[in-house]
């Protein structure tokens, strides 16, 4: 039986945004430096957009409304970082305007000896 965070993550996977989908197409299947990412992963009381366990790296895609939730996002980032995770945040605009730069920046943070 699935727990509530897992059910919520499953719903998020089925209703991902256009910009999450764009990034996912480039991260899935270990396409970025051989790093395996999962999407919409429950962690603590949150669900993170993308997670690479080997690098302990969280990648978040922030839409326009995230500006309204700055305090929530800051607390969420603090919680994730206190658990030893590194959190990167990208706006929809960054993904739309320069996806290659977003991928370069994520790749630089992997800190793993991937091919």
Buried (B, 14 or more C-beta within 10 A) or exposed (E): EEEEBBEBBBEBBEEBBEBBEBBBEBBBEEBBBEBBBBBBBBBEEBBBBBBBEEBBBBBBBBEEEBEEEEEEBEEBBEBBEEEEBBBBBBBBEBBEEEBEEBBEBBBEBBEEEBE
